[in-house]
Amino acid sequence: MTSHYSSGNSNNNHKKAVVKNADMDDKMREDVLRLARQALEKFQVEKDIASFLKRQLDELHGPTWHCVAGKHFGSYVTHEIKHFLYFYYGPMAVLVYKSG
């Protein structure tokens, strides 16, 4: 499954999110992609991007969210139903999921 999503601005300088795997409703997916765009514009360090997303999702959709951001990583996670999204913005992969 690969889906392409605009980041909300039609400016060609903005990359599109490429969703690789999702178990999430459309509204929550839009929230995650919007927050990811903000994180990528604000931070360059992968740990800071992940931390921003985790804290924002905990606040917006309740705890407990987990986030991994980077260019090279593997994962195998257990998540709550309808609370998982794995996507790319350019070369940056982002995995967010709720568990616990």
Secondary structure, DSSP 8 states (H G I E B T S, - for coil): --EEE--S---TTS--EEEEEEEE-HHHHHHHHHHHHHHHHH--SHHHHHHHHHHHHHHHH-S-EEEEEESS--------TTEEEEEEETTEEEEEEE--
